[in-house]
Amino acid sequence: MYRKTLEDMIRDEGEKIIIDLRKKEDYQKDTYPGAINIYYEEFYRYLDILPKTGRIYLFCYTGVSGDEIAEDLSVKGYDIYSIEEGYRAVIRMKVKKYLTT
């Protein structure tokens, strides 16, 4: 399975890399804490520097691009997951936190 929820990623206490696949200008406006930015259209250019031993979480705008990359790379031996619903899940988490404080 190459898809996980944002909550799954948060509960994962192991070492992980979080990659925001959105455009640089959207990443600069807001992202998940600790995420690095690699635009999805350029992602495969960085493949040689991604570790095969660490866990990688991807999020894009809606989850579709992240799903495609995670599905492709998981069969190639990467421990990689797409965040279900992409950045929408991050926004939902922030709104929920705001409303409950």
SVG drawing of the C-alpha trace seen along z (x, -y; Angstrom):
<svg xmlns="http://www.w3.org/2000/svg" viewBox="-14 -33 36 37">
<polyline fill="none" stroke="black" stroke-width="0.4" points="0.0,0.0 1.5,-3.3 -1.1,-5.7 -1.4,-6.8 -3.3,-9.5 -1.8,-12.6 -2.5,-11.2 -0.5,-8.0 2.4,-10.2 2.2,-12.2 2.1,-9.0 5.2,-7.6 7.9,-8.3 10.7,-6.9 13.0,-8.9 11.2,-10.3 11.4,-12.8 8.4,-14.8 8.2,-16.2 5.8,-18.9 5.3,-18.3 3.4,-21.6 4.8,-24.6 7.5,-26.6 5.3,-29.7 2.6,-27.6 5.2,-25.9 6.6,-29.3 3.2,-30.5 2.6,-27.5 3.6,-23.9 3.7,-21.1 6.4,-21.7 9.7,-20.2 8.7,-19.5 11.1,-20.1 9.9,-21.2 10.4,-19.3 7.9,-20.2 6.3,-17.0 7.2,-17.7 10.9,-17.7 10.7,-14.9 12.5,-12.2 15.5,-14.5 16.2,-14.1 15.7,-10.4 19.4,-9.6 19.6,-11.6 16.5,-10.1 17.3,-7.3 15.9,-3.9 16.3,-3.1 14.3,-5.9 10.6,-6.5 9.4,-9.2 6.0,-10.9 4.7,-12.9 1.9,-15.4 0.7,-17.4 -2.5,-19.5 -5.0,-16.7 -3.1,-13.4 -3.2,-12.4 0.4,-13.2 1.7,-11.9 -0.2,-8.6 1.3,-8.2 4.9,-8.8 4.5,-6.6 2.9,-3.8 5.7,-3.8 8.6,-4.0 7.1,-1.6 7.5,1.3 11.1,0.2 11.9,0.7 11.3,-2.8 9.5,-3.0 7.3,-5.8 3.8,-7.0 1.4,-9.5 -0.6,-11.5 -4.3,-10.8 -6.0,-14.0 -2.7,-15.8 -2.4,-19.3 -6.1,-19.4 -5.5,-17.1 -2.9,-19.6 -5.4,-22.5 -8.1,-20.4 -5.8,-19.7 -4.9,-23.4 -8.6,-24.4 -9.5,-21.8 -6.7,-22.8 -7.8,-26.5 -11.4,-25.7 -10.6,-23.7 -8.3,-26.2"/>
</svg>
